[in-house]
Amino acid sequence: MNAYDILRGPVVTEASMEAVNDKRYVFRVDKSANKFQIRAAIEKAFPGTKVAKVNTMIVPGKKKRTGAYPAGYTSEWKKAIVTLTKDSKTIEFFEGMV
């Protein structure tokens, strides 16, 4: 798998933007990727970064209305919270959002 196949995109929420100051970044990742693959993908996609820790979780789908009768669900997805080391470079993509 390519690094960009594993990293689907950033998660931009109020809570995730507050964590950027502590060098913690939140990404939407491929559901089959493990922590080692996520670590390698971050270090390859953003040169100069060193990953200290990766936490992952499955976000369950939410129930949504689809009209009158059968209620549908959004798809579940995997979220990764990546913590960088203190001497690591920051991810510049998030710099303008804080």
Residue pairs with C-beta under 8 A, 6 or more apart in sequence:
1 30
1 33
1 37
3 40
3 41
3 42
3 44
3 45
4 41
4 45
5 30
6 29
6 30
6 33
6 37
6 38
6 41
7 27
7 28
7 29
7 38
7 41
7 42
7 45
8 27
8 28
8 29
8 30
8 77
9 27
9 28
10 16
10 25
10 26
10 27
10 28
10 93
10 94
11 26
11 27
11 28
11 79
12 97
13 26
16 25
16 26
17 94
17 97
17 98
19 25
19 26
19 81
20 90
20 94
20 97
20 98
21 98
22 83
23 83
23 84
23 85
23 86
23 88
23 90
24 81
24 82
24 83
24 84
25 81
25 82
25 84
25 91
25 94
26 79
26 80
26 81
26 82
27 38
27 42
27 79
27 80
27 82
28 77
28 78
28 79
28 80
29 38
29 41
29 56
29 78
29 79
29 80
30 78
31 58
31 76
31 77
31 78
33 41
33 78
33 80
35 54
35 56
35 80
38 54
38 56
38 80
38 82
39 51
39 54
39 82
42 49
42 51
42 82
43 49
43 50
43 51
46 89
46 91
46 92
46 93
48 88
48 89
49 84
49 88
49 89
49 90
49 91
50 84
50 85
50 87
50 88
51 82
51 83
51 84
51 85
51 88
52 83
52 84
52 85
52 88
53 82
53 83
54 80
54 81
54 82
54 83
55 80
55 81
55 83
56 78
56 79
56 80
56 81
57 78
57 79
58 76
58 77
58 78
58 79
59 76
59 77
59 78
59 79
60 76
61 73
61 74
61 75
61 76
62 73
62 74
63 71
63 72
63 73
64 71
64 72
64 73
64 74
65 71
65 72
66 72
84 90
84 91
